[in-house]
Amino acid sequence: MSETVQSALPNCQTAQLGGTPDDARDFHVAPLPNGRGTPCNMDTAAQRATFSRWRDPSRPLFVRFDLSVFETPLSALCDQPRLGGCDLETVMQWLELLGQQEVSAIMLTGLNPNRPGMGVVKVGQRLMVTALLAFIYARLGFGIENPGRQTSKEYVLT
């Protein structure tokens, strides 16, 4: 299916969060290991700077977001559980950055509805939607300073 999207977006750049790398020219965040593509660099700040140098704003951007981008306790919900990966806050930082770009298409993958128990699929969907909020807010122009930090409105006087 991603090939169909890419053919509709000639000369596009693909940023891939999780999943198996298809093309070494794509930008990979925590890919599943298969011996090809850009190795996973868990230094998020350095990798975000590399993304800024890689990104050509004159070309369309296609984002592939796979549930396997998450660390093991979370990615066990997908078809290809993996060792390592990103926590929810790191994925949200990436999606916030991507939401600040002109994104032509975004594809969500990684849920396997054939696995027993619809509860697993529902939890995986909630996890993706939670992470996608950073992308949506960034597209709407609302920056997220630090998703893990409380704002002054959240403090409770005792």
Phi, psi and omega per residue, in radians:
M1 nan -0.619 -3.136
S2 -1.137 -0.551 3.099
E3 -1.103 -0.619 3.106
T4 -1.119 -0.778 3.130
V5 -1.122 -0.794 -3.120
Q6 -1.116 -0.616 3.116
S7 -1.205 -0.469 3.097
A8 -1.396 -0.247 3.127
L9 -2.079 1.350 -3.079
P10 -1.009 2.431 3.082
N11 1.094 0.539 -3.104
C12 -1.437 2.774 2.977
Q13 -1.756 2.500 -3.141
T14 -2.054 2.148 3.007
A15 -1.801 2.163 -3.043
Q16 -2.081 2.092 3.060
L17 -1.743 1.974 -3.099
G18 1.294 -2.968 3.121
G19 1.332 3.113 3.130
T20 -1.586 2.231 3.141
P21 -1.065 2.308 3.102
D22 -1.754 -0.590 -3.009
D23 -2.473 2.234 -3.124
A24 -1.126 -0.329 3.113
R25 -1.351 -0.291 3.121
D26 -1.264 2.772 3.061
F27 -1.656 2.127 -3.045
H28 -1.934 2.282 3.021
V29 -1.997 2.047 3.139
A30 0.837 1.018 3.117
P31 -1.266 2.750 3.001
L32 -1.198 2.367 -3.108
P33 -1.185 2.274 3.041
N34 -2.540 0.164 3.093
G35 1.517 -0.043 3.124
R36 -2.175 2.954 3.021
G37 1.387 -3.095 -3.122
T38 -1.284 2.232 3.122
P39 -1.145 2.676 3.139
C40 -1.200 2.193 3.073
N41 -1.948 1.931 -3.071
M42 -1.397 -0.010 3.026
D43 -1.396 1.599 -3.011
T44 -1.033 -0.748 -3.113
A45 -1.076 -0.795 3.136
A46 -1.150 -0.701 -3.116
Q47 -1.206 -0.620 3.086
R48 -1.133 -0.662 3.087
A49 -1.146 -0.697 3.083
T50 -1.090 -0.699 3.099
F51 -1.050 -0.757 -3.135
S52 -1.071 -0.637 3.091
R53 -1.278 -0.621 -3.116
W54 -1.243 -0.658 -3.012
R55 -1.207 2.196 3.069
D56 -1.897 1.819 -3.050
P57 -1.123 -0.223 3.120
S58 -1.407 -0.173 -3.137
R59 -1.879 2.576 3.081
P60 -1.089 2.631 3.129
L61 -2.029 2.248 3.092
F62 -2.001 2.170 -3.124
V63 -1.891 2.173 3.043
R64 -1.904 2.006 -3.082
F65 -1.983 1.912 -3.101
D66 -1.915 2.451 -3.120
L67 -1.033 -0.376 3.137
S68 -1.192 -0.106 3.105
V69 -1.176 -0.397 -3.066
F70 -1.363 2.711 3.100
E71 -1.061 2.860 -3.002
T72 -0.861 -0.857 -3.102
P73 -1.051 -0.473 3.133
L74 -1.617 -0.728 -3.063
S75 -1.275 -0.153 3.061
A76 -1.080 -0.225 3.131
L77 -1.381 -0.170 -3.078
C78 -1.796 3.092 -3.076
D79 -1.193 -0.538 -3.113
Q80 -2.118 1.385 3.096
P81 -0.999 2.596 -3.071
R82 -2.419 2.716 3.027
L83 -1.493 2.419 -3.108
G84 1.447 -2.933 -3.130
G85 2.038 -3.008 -3.030
C86 -1.849 2.607 3.009
D87 -1.410 3.007 -3.064
L88 -1.056 -0.711 -3.131
E89 -1.077 -0.722 3.136
T90 -1.154 -0.751 3.101
V91 -1.075 -0.702 3.123
M92 -1.122 -0.646 3.096
Q93 -1.088 -0.745 3.116
W94 -1.127 -0.752 -3.116
L95 -1.202 -0.554 3.046
E96 -1.129 -0.784 3.107
L97 -1.058 -0.796 3.138
L98 -1.147 -0.577 3.114
G99 -1.178 -0.302 3.093
Q100 -1.497 -0.083 3.132
Q101 -1.680 2.873 2.968
E102 -1.402 1.715 -3.101
V103 -1.687 2.156 -3.125
S104 -1.456 -0.563 -3.129
A105 -2.736 2.582 3.057
I106 -2.345 2.352 -3.127
M107 -2.133 2.280 3.100
L108 -1.825 2.221 -3.129
T109 -2.407 3.000 2.991
G110 1.993 -0.258 3.108
L111 -1.516 2.391 3.134
N112 -2.003 1.757 -3.106
P113 -1.188 -0.165 3.130
N114 -1.466 -0.198 3.093
R115 -1.229 2.543 -3.117
P116 -1.101 2.432 3.045
G117 1.600 1.806 3.112
M118 -1.141 -0.352 3.103
G119 -1.042 -0.644 3.118
V120 -1.094 -0.775 -3.141
V121 -1.126 -0.735 -3.137
K122 -1.113 -0.731 3.106
V123 -1.098 -0.755 3.104
G124 -1.072 -0.705 3.114
Q125 -1.136 -0.718 3.121
R126 -1.112 -0.677 3.118
L127 -1.083 -0.788 3.116
M128 -1.108 -0.780 -3.127
V129 -1.105 -0.722 3.107
T130 -1.029 -0.812 3.137
A131 -1.159 -0.631 -3.113
L132 -1.210 -0.308 3.116
L133 -1.009 -0.655 3.110
A134 -1.079 -0.720 3.112
F135 -1.106 -0.826 -3.100
I136 -1.109 -0.812 3.139
Y137 -1.082 -0.714 3.118
A138 -1.117 -0.687 3.102
R139 -1.109 -0.581 3.135
L140 -1.439 -0.110 3.105
G141 1.628 0.175 3.089
F142 -1.714 1.936 3.121
G143 -1.339 2.638 3.058
I144 -1.972 1.852 -3.077
E145 -1.072 -0.957 3.139
N146 -2.663 1.798 -3.057
P147 -1.015 -0.414 -3.094
G148 -1.605 -0.092 -3.068
R149 -1.739 2.435 3.092
Q150 -1.286 2.553 3.008
T151 -1.590 2.943 -3.092
S152 -1.066 -0.481 3.139
K153 -1.189 -0.357 -3.069
E154 -1.576 -0.189 3.132
Y155 -1.285 2.444 -3.127
V156 -1.979 2.216 3.104
L157 -1.362 2.422 3.127
T158 -2.054 nan nan
